[in-house]
Structure formats: structure tokens, C-alpha cells
Amino acid sequence: MQRPTGWLTRQSEKDSQRVRPNSRLTRAVEFRAMPCTRRSFLALSIALPWALKAQPSRPLPIGLELYSVREALKQDLEGTLRSVAKMGYQCVEFYAPYLEWTERRTKQVRQLLNGLGLRCYSTHNGESYFKGDKLLRARDLNLILGSRYIVMASSDPQPTADGWKAVAEELNSAADRLPVSGLKVGYHNHEPEFTPLAGVRPIEIIAKNTKPSIMLQLDVGTCLKAGSDPTAWIRANPGRIRSLHLKDWSSDPTKGYKVLFGEGNANWREILTAAETVGGAEYLLIEQEGSRFSEMETARRCLQTYHAVARS
């Protein structure tokens, strides 16, 4: 099977530094020897984007949304994180329970993450944590964890266009309060966001009425179940799909979300190609509602299949 160009490619450092004669990158570099005329400047402006595209991309970090191992996490947070790291996951996403931690506890968790070589790029938070002092608390804990994004995990507005516009304003308001910290806001979809409302999908209202800096974290499984095309959505929102929940879904009513990564309806190669080349994805997260296996075995098998797909 031919590997799609630019998708999760893996090359050695030596290969990444090798430039073929007459390649776009070679020709772009040669422009430096030209006199700085208007003509040469325009030529360089045209060639540079192609030169950058010619360089091999680095594989995106693959992580686990910890809701996938929620029972294990309740019993033994440290042990669960150690097991997740041992499986080969590179990052994790904490969800609501982390907001109950003290600052001291959060620092302990960050130290553990560092020791295990794990990163936390984002957290999932209830809608109430995007207002008032609760936003400041979420900000402080996320800064300790080293996060990039505070993600609104869900919302339950009035089922009208104005109701969804109000959610967008909440996101914008929170984003306005965070720039100094370096943190950004994100929004995570479920089925309702992709279910048309008077002919318009609420996620379109969210995208249209929020700042470009606000990440649209795509939950692939719920998008599929609602009848939408995740690849089309990514391509319609370049640069804003900066992370994805790689949750599969099967149209078989006896299975639904209870399938492993790669066992459902999702066309993962197509989705991930779009995420990397158009969506602006910075990291990826396996997520599971549950399966025929235990939580930890499910996480292990999903990661194993992901790597198999990535190598194909």
C-alpha cells in the first residue's frame, strides 16, 4: 500500500537533512545568490512555500484522553499514567476530576509526567469553568501541567441559533482573558453540534462566531454518528482542527462506540491526512467509550492499531 504524501511520515535525521539535486528546496536555496531585485524577490516568494513543503514532516504526538481509562484512573492515578507511558503513548488529556486537585497535587502530577516523558497539551473542562474565578483556577492548574489549551468538553445551550451563538461568546470571552498566560481556548464537539438545527449545524455556528485562535477539537466518532463527514469538516476549517479525538463508531447498532480504533466506519487514513495537511493538527488523542476488552487492554490495542495504520 502506498503511503500518502506528507502523512505521518517517518525519516531518520540523516534523511531529513539530505536534499536531492534539482529539488525544490535546492532551487529555493540557490535564490540567495541572486541580486536582490524585485524580480528575484518575487521568484523567491513563490518558491519558498514549495521549499518548505518539500521538507519531511515530523510525526504528530499520539496521546490518550484519560476518560478512556477512567475506572483505572480513579483507583490509581500514578500507576495508570505509568502504564499508559509504558504502552508508548506520548501525551495525555486530563478531564474534569483534575479540577479537584490542589496546586501541590498538580505539581506532583506534572513531575510524574516529566519523569515518564508524557506531555499534557490540553484538558477537558465543564462549561462553568469558562467564567469568573473558575476560569482562573483552570488557568492556574493548566499552566502547572504545561497545557496549551483549555477545552470546553461540552455545552447544553438552548436549541436555537442564538443559544449556540451564546456559547461562542462564552468561548470568545474566555479567550480574551487568557492571552497573557499563553493558554488558548478549545471546543469539543459531540453529536448535537453536528445535528442540523433549522438547516444549519451548530458546530458551523460555533466556528463562524469564534475567534480563529479557538481550537475546534474534533471528536471523530460523534461526528460520524451524526451523519457528517469528518474529512470534509476538517477541510472546511483549515488551521483550526488542532487536535482530534480518534474515537471510532460503527453503524452496526449492536456495536456503536464499543469498537476499537480501526474497527468502525472511520476512514482513518483520509481523516488523518486532512488533519495534518489542512487542519493544523498539533497532536492526536485516542478515546474510547469502552469495548469488549478491559480499559487498559483497549487502550493498548487501539495504540497498536494506530501505529499499524501510520506505517501503512
N, C-alpha and C positions, 0 to 999 in steps of 0.2 A: 504494500500500500504506500503510495507516495505521500510524503509529509507535506502538508500545506505550507506555503512560503510564509515566513515571519511568525509562525505559531509555535510557541513553547520550544523553540529550537535550543539545542544544547551543543556548544562547541567549546573546545579547550581554549585556554587563554592564548596559546600559541596560534591556534587557528583564527581567533578573533582579531589577531594583530596582522595576519597575513593579508596582503592586498594583491589581487591578480593584476597583471599588466593590462592597461587599457580599461580597467574597471571604472565605474562612475566615480568612485572615491579617489582613484589616482588622477583622473582628469580634473576633479574639483580641486585637489591639492595643487595641481600644476597652474591653476589660475593665479596662485600667489606670486608667480614670477612675472605676470603681466603688468604693464604700466597701469596705474590706477586711473583709467579713463572711464567716461560714462558708459561706453560700450562694454568694457571688461567688467565693470561693476554689475551691470545688468545681467551679463552672462553668468557671473558668479552667483547672483541672486537666484537664478533659475536652476543652476547646477547643485547648489548646496542642499536643498531638501532631498534630492535624489541621493546625494552622497551620504546623508545621514541615514536614509532608509537602507542603504547598502550594508550598513554595519549590522552584525547579528544581534538580535535582541536577547536579553537575559530572561531566564525562566521566571515566571511570577511566583512569589511565595505561596505555598499551599497551606491552609490552616484548617482549624476545626471550630465551628460555632459550638461552644460548650454546652448548649442546651441539648445537643445530641447525646451527651453522657451525663445528663442531669442527676440521675439517681446515684451514680458513682461519685459525682462531684459533691453531693450532699454528705456522703459517708466519709470521703477522704479527698479533700481538695489537692493536697500536696501529692499524694500517691497517684491521683488521676492525671495531674499535669506531668508527672514523671513518665507515666505510661504513654501518654499522648506524644511526648517528645521522643520516647524510645521507638514509637511506631514510625517516626520520620516526619511528623507534622512540624512546620516551621513557625507557625503563629496560631494564636487562639483569639476568640472573641468571647468576652465575658458578657453575661446578661444580668437581669435585674438583681439577683442576690448580692452582687458585688457592692451595690449601693448601701448595704448594711454594714460594710467593713469600716473600721476605724482607720485613721490615717496611718497608724502604726502597722496595722494588719496589711494595709495596701502596700506599704513599703516592703514588708516581708514577702508578699507575693511577687512584687517586682524583682526583688533579689533572687527569688527562686526561678523566675522566668529567665533572668540573665544567666544564671548558672546552668540552666537547661538549654540555652540557646534559642529560646522561644521569644517571639515578639507579640505584643498586643497592639494591633493597628486601630481597633475600634471596639466600642462596647454598645450593647443594646440597652435602651432606656425607655421607661414609660413616658407618655406624653406630659405628665405633670412635671417631669424633670427638665422641661424646656422653658420653665417660667420661674421668676422670682429667685429666692435663695436656693431652691433645689437645683437650678441650673449651675449656680456657683459651686455647690457641693459636687455635682457630677464633673464639673470642670476640674476641680482640685484633685479628685481621685483619678481622673483620666490623665492628668499631667504626671502624676506619680507613676502610673502604669506605662507611660510613654506612648499613649494613643495619638492618633491623628484625627479621628472622627468620633463624635458623639452622635449615635444614630437613634432616631426615633423608631422604636421597634414596631409600633402600631398606633392607630388612632381610630376613634369612633365618632366621627362628626355627624351632624345632621345630613341625611342622604340627599343633599342638594348641591348644586354647583357652588353656592355661597358657603355651604358648610365646608367643602373641600378647600375653597379659597381661604377660609379662616385658618385651616391647618397650614396652608402655605405661608400665611402671615406669621403664624407662630414660629415656623422654621426660620423665616427671614429675621424676625426679631431676635431669636436666639443667636443667629449667625452674626448679627450686629454687635452682640455683647461679647463675642469670643475672639475677635481678631488679635488683640494684644497677646493672648495666651498662645496663639499659633494653632489652636484647635479649630476644626471645621465641623459643620453640621451635616448629618446624613439622614435619609429617609428610607425605610424598608417597607416594601410592599407585601400585601397578602392578596387573597382573591378579590376582595371588594374593589381594590384600586384598579383592577383590570376588567371589572364588570361594568359595561356601559350604563351610563345614567343619562337618560334623555338623549341618547345617541353619542355621548362623549364619555370616555373612560376617565375616572377620577385621577388616575396617575398622569394623564395628559394635563389636567388642571394643575396638579402639583408641579409638574415640570415647567409649564408655561408661566406660573406665577411665583416661582422661587428663583433666588439668585443663582447664577451659574456656578458659584463656589459650593453650592449644596449638592452633595453626592446623592445620586439615586441608586441605592443598593438594590440590585435585582435578585429577588427570590425566584429562581427559575421554575420550580415546581408549581407554585401557586399561580404564576403567570400562565403556565401550560393548562392547568386545570380550569382557569377562567376562559380558556379558548383563544388566548393571544399567542403571538409568535415572539419568543424572546429575542431571536436574532434581529427581527425587524425593529423591535423596540430599541435595542442597542444601537442599531444603525441610525435610528431617528434621533438619537440623543448623544452625538459624539462628544467624548470627553467627560461625560457625567456619570457613566456607569463604572465607578472606580473600584467597586468590589461587587462580588456576586456570591450568593448562597447557592452552592451546587447541590440542590435538592432535586431528586428525580420524582417523576409522577407517572403512574400507569393509568391508561384509560380502562383497564380491566377493573371493574367495580369491586372485585374481591381483593385487589392489591392497593390501588390508590397511591398514597405516600409511603406505604410499607414495602417499598422496593429499594434495593441498594443502588448506589450510583452506577449508571450504565444499564440498568435493567428496565427502565421505563421508556417513555416516549421522547425524551430529550435527545436532540441531535447535538451531542456534546462537542464534536469537532467543529461544527459550524458555529455554535454559540461561543466557544472559547476563542476561535479565530476572530470573530467580530469584537469580542470583549477586549482583546489585546490590540488589534489593529485600528479599531474605531472608538470603542467605548472608553478608552483611557484607564483600563483596569490596572490597579496597583497591587492587588492581592486577591486570592480566591479562598473561599471557605466552604468545606464540606459541611452539610447539615442533614440530619436525619430525624424524622419523627419517631422512628422505630422500625424494626424489621423482624424477620424470623430468627435472628441471632441476638445475642446479648448486646448491650450498648457498646462495650469495648470491642467486641468482635466485629460489630457492624462498622465502627469507625476504622478498624484495621482493614477490613475488606474493601471499603469504599476508597481508601487511600491507595490500596494496591491496584484497584481497577483504574483509578485516575492516572497513576503513573504508566500503566499499560497503554491507556489512550494517548497520553502525552508522548510516548515513544513511537506510536504508530504513524 
